[in-house]
Amino acid sequence: MSRPDTPNLQHNLRFFDRWASSYDHSLFQFWMKKFHVPILHELENKRNLAIVDLSCGTGQLLSSIYQQSGGNVNLSGVDISKEMLKTAKKRLPSSVKLYTADVHSLPFASNTFDYVLTTEAFHHYYDQRQALQEMKRVAKKGGQIIVVDVNFFFFFIHWIFQKFEPGCVKINSKKQMRQLFENAGLTQIVQQRSFLFSIMTKSFKP
Ligand SMILES: C[S@@+](CC[C@H](N)C(=O)[O-])C[C@H]1O[C@@H](n2cnc3c(N)ncnc32)[C@H](O)[C@@H]1O
């Protein structure tokens, strides 16, 4: 179900379309790239898998996965921002398929991917339960769903983000994130802090 009239989606669209041209050069990249580290670690030595990066932005994580695997992976990227995807297209080999779409309504058949990933974007999703259901739907049985998202130790910092970061909907505590995964019917949930400001939540589709 696409909801193009959702104010938050429109907010995100405008914000990231505007940011796209300078996104890769911004000082924030020091921060952004840290979110990719646990995923690259997870995918080390993995080959011949179907992987989708949701909210792939300018394609930096996809590019790192491609290089790490020597190109032996079937990669797809999705983002709501056409401008972010324009940069991703320039960066990535043509074998990486890119889609302009909302994560709440993905353009894929059920049971398609071995890994469904998203980094530094989950807090922008206007219906996080629905987004997780979609992630589960497109994962294969036994496939993995991995969310790496912002997490600080203090609720107050989350509150500041929610108030001032454009398009931010909700930053979940570690416990809230686990609860969302459990409610989505995902299993073998493992959570791991990476650096001071993010948490990876990994799980399997049963
Ligand atoms: C902070 S950027 C993170 C980009 C990339 N994952 C990274 O690690 O650099 C957040 C991304 O989420 C995307 N986004 C926000 N809401 C979305 C939605 N509903 N569906 C798809 N992408 C969305 C934005 O367009 C933006 O590219």
Ligand as a Chemical Component Dictionary entry (heavy atoms), coordinates in Angstrom:
data_LIG
# 
_chem_comp.id                   LIG 
_chem_comp.type                 NON-POLYMER 
_chem_comp.pdbx_formal_charge   0 
_chem_comp.three_letter_code    LIG 
# 
loop_
_chem_comp_atom.comp_id 
_chem_comp_atom.atom_id 
_chem_comp_atom.alt_atom_id 
_chem_comp_atom.type_symbol 
_chem_comp_atom.charge 
_chem_comp_atom.model_Cartn_x 
_chem_comp_atom.model_Cartn_y 
_chem_comp_atom.model_Cartn_z 
_chem_comp_atom.pdbx_ordinal 
LIG C1  C1  C 0  20.208 8.946 6.232 1  
LIG S1  S1  S 1  19.852 8.248 4.666 2  
LIG C2  C2  C 0  20.686 6.684 4.774 3  
LIG C3  C3  C 0  21.143 6.211 3.410 4  
LIG C4  C4  C 0  21.985 4.942 3.412 5  
LIG N1  N1  N 0  21.247 3.810 3.925 6  
LIG C5  C5  C 0  23.258 5.124 4.169 7  
LIG O1  O1  O 0  23.539 4.326 5.091 8  
LIG O2  O2  O -1 24.034 6.071 3.858 9  
LIG C6  C6  C 0  18.149 7.740 4.815 10 
LIG C7  C7  C 0  17.557 7.271 3.481 11 
LIG O3  O3  O 0  16.234 6.761 3.730 12 
LIG C8  C8  C 0  15.448 7.050 2.589 13 
LIG N2  N2  N 0  14.024 6.901 2.960 14 
LIG C9  C9  C 0  13.327 7.579 3.889 15 
LIG N3  N3  N 0  12.060 7.150 3.956 16 
LIG C10 C10 C 0  11.941 6.149 3.043 17 
LIG C11 C11 C 0  10.875 5.300 2.641 18 
LIG N4  N4  N 0  9.661  5.397 3.186 19 
LIG N5  N5  N 0  11.106 4.379 1.670 20 
LIG C12 C12 C 0  12.343 4.287 1.096 21 
LIG N6  N6  N 0  13.391 5.052 1.454 22 
LIG C13 C13 C 0  13.200 5.986 2.409 23 
LIG C14 C14 C 0  15.874 8.466 2.211 24 
LIG O4  O4  O 0  15.510 8.834 0.915 25 
LIG C15 C15 C 0  17.397 8.373 2.422 26 
LIG O5  O5  O 0  18.074 8.014 1.256 27 
# 
loop_
_chem_comp_bond.comp_id 
_chem_comp_bond.atom_id_1 
_chem_comp_bond.atom_id_2 
_chem_comp_bond.value_order 
_chem_comp_bond.pdbx_ordinal 
LIG C1  S1  SING 1  
LIG S1  C2  SING 2  
LIG S1  C6  SING 3  
LIG C2  C3  SING 4  
LIG C3  C4  SING 5  
LIG C4  N1  SING 6  
LIG C4  C5  SING 7  
LIG C5  O1  DOUB 8  
LIG C5  O2  SING 9  
LIG C6  C7  SING 10 
LIG C7  O3  SING 11 
LIG C7  C15 SING 12 
LIG O3  C8  SING 13 
LIG C8  N2  SING 14 
LIG C8  C14 SING 15 
LIG N2  C9  SING 16 
LIG N2  C13 SING 17 
LIG C9  N3  DOUB 18 
LIG N3  C10 SING 19 
LIG C10 C11 SING 20 
LIG C10 C13 DOUB 21 
LIG C11 N4  SING 22 
LIG C11 N5  DOUB 23 
LIG N5  C12 SING 24 
LIG C12 N6  DOUB 25 
LIG N6  C13 SING 26 
LIG C14 O4  SING 27 
LIG C14 C15 SING 28 
LIG C15 O5  SING 29 
# 
